[in-house]
Amino acid sequence: MTDIDCMVAAARLGLRFNGMQKYPDGSTRPMFTDVMETRSSFMVHRGETPEAALARVRDSYRNYQAPSSEAP
């Protein structure tokens, strides 16, 4: 993905594009922040779309926030 692709995806999904993060192997991956729901920053993994990465982060956040089913 290019910076422009990432900015377009960010605008479409309601995210903030934080830039491309460099890895020691020379590869880069985009980093976004979900400003609408989780307020967390996340990387898009190799082979993953920004939409899939956002769904992954939001699902994880919702599962973490879910109340325990055990009675106190």
C-alpha positions in Angstrom: 0.0 0.0 0.0 1.1 3.5 -0.7 0.7 6.5 1.6 -2.1 7.7 -0.7 -3.9 4.3 -0.5 -3.7 4.5 3.3 -5.0 8.0 3.4 -8.0 7.1 1.3 -8.7 4.0 3.4 -8.4 6.1 6.6 -10.9 8.6 5.3 -13.3 5.9 4.2 -13.1 4.0 7.5 -12.9 6.9 9.9 -9.3 6.3 10.9 -6.2 8.4 11.3 -3.3 7.2 9.2 -0.1 7.4 11.4 2.4 6.6 8.6 4.3 3.7 7.4 6.3 1.8 10.1 9.7 0.3 9.1 10.7 -3.2 10.1 14.4 -4.4 10.4 14.0 -6.6 7.3 13.3 -3.4 5.3 9.6 -3.9 4.9 7.0 -1.3 5.8 3.5 -1.6 7.2 0.8 1.0 7.6 -0.2 2.1 11.1 -3.7 3.5 11.8 -5.6 4.8 14.9 -9.3 4.0 15.3 -10.4 7.4 16.5 -14.1 6.5 16.4 -14.4 3.4 18.6 -11.4 1.8 20.3 -9.0 4.8 20.2 -6.2 2.3 19.7 -3.4 2.2 17.2 -2.8 -0.8 15.1 -0.7 -2.2 12.2 -2.0 -3.8 9.1 -0.4 -7.2 8.9 1.0 -8.6 5.6 -1.8 -9.8 3.4 -4.4 -8.0 5.4 -6.6 -5.1 4.3 -7.2 -2.0 6.4 -10.8 -3.1 6.7 -9.8 -6.6 8.0 -7.3 -5.1 10.4 -9.9 -2.7 11.8 -12.4 -5.6 12.2 -9.7 -7.6 14.0 -8.9 -4.7 16.4 -12.6 -3.9 17.1 -13.5 -7.6 17.7 -10.6 -7.9 20.1 -11.6 -4.7 21.9 -15.2 -5.8 22.2 -14.2 -9.3 23.5 -11.9 -7.6 26.0 -14.7 -5.2 27.1 -17.3 -7.9 27.4 -18.5 -8.5 31.0 -17.8 -11.8 32.6 -20.6 -14.3 32.7 -19.7 -15.3 36.2 -21.8 -14.0 39.0 -20.0 -12.0 41.7 
